[in-house]
Amino acid sequence: MRIAIVKLSALGDIVHAMVALQFLKSHIKGIKIDWFVEAAFAELLADNPDVGQINVVNLKALKKNKKGIFKHFKELKCFSENDYDWIIDAQGLLKSAVVSRLLGKNTAGFDRGSAREGLAAMFYNKTITSAYENNTIDRNVQVITEPLGFRVSEAMIMTKRPFLFYRDCSDVYEKYLSETKKNIVFAIGSTWESRNYPKEHFLEVIEGLQQHSLILWATAQEKERADWIAQRSLFAKVLPKLTMNALKAVIANTDLMIGNDTGPTHMAWGLNKPSITLFGPTPVSRIYQTEINIALKSPSTVNPLKLNKQDFSIAEIPGTVVVEHAQRLLS
């Protein structure tokens, strides 16, 4: 059997879907899995032994170039020659549904009431029902495995193997690690300002732990915040801008991840590394909580069907509470 998974973005969402790969491999002998993904996230899938081909989709780059989009659709149509037994759209958007249909006839995805964009369901031969407010990881795993005739239990996910892989790049990050203190990675940015724990609070946590704190950044604004924290703490160090391969390696080789509801904190879960994820305007149902993967939620009530980008309640999570949980995980 050969299948294609269409999950174009974003970082955390792809991680949540990737956990299904190990269960596909163990339940269906000889299965071959191709993955279609936006170029910016292709490296996240790299080196995973459960993925056959990683095929890059450039819809985001071609958003304003209609002629380019049609040419790219024609290129994607060529993949239909692979005769996929199933093409599974794990995204639930119109654009991912169109990509799925271009790849072949046997398409599966969320039904109209479960997809993020209900009209996407028109493009599928088989639809899966899973309420949008359900746990995000459960939804991703269900839509990928159910069309193939089996279901993955919560217990199976809780005992998953790490599923992010990287090539050696110790020369890039080892010089930033401490040999005498615990190494903690901080993810201080996210896609919305209201999802960001205040920099003053991150500083409070770093000072409270007094371990070796490494700060990630991806944008100029995040770099400015990282520098602000590092200038005020002897325990903080700003990492250089990392490739995706180096980011996987850093998370895998440190002791704890602390950060907002964003890609790197979800990667820690995928690597079976301890993590604390801070939630404000987004629901904690986006993750699996385990003995080593903790969610701390602000006092606000979140409607998963209509997120409030003006909910800045993440600032109400006390730094002392984060420190308390971090100390337990580090011990």
Helices and strands as residue ranges (DSSP letters): E 2-6, H 11-18, H 20-27, E 32-38, G 39-41, H 42-45, E 54-57, H 66-77, G 78-82, E 86-89, H 94-103, E 107-110, G 118-123, E 126-128, H 136-145, G 146-148, H 154-158, H 170-173, G 174-176, E 183-187, G 193-195, H 199-209, E 212-216, H 220-230, E 236-238, H 244-252, E 256-260, H 263-270, E 275-279, G 284-286, E 293-297, G 313-316, H 319-330
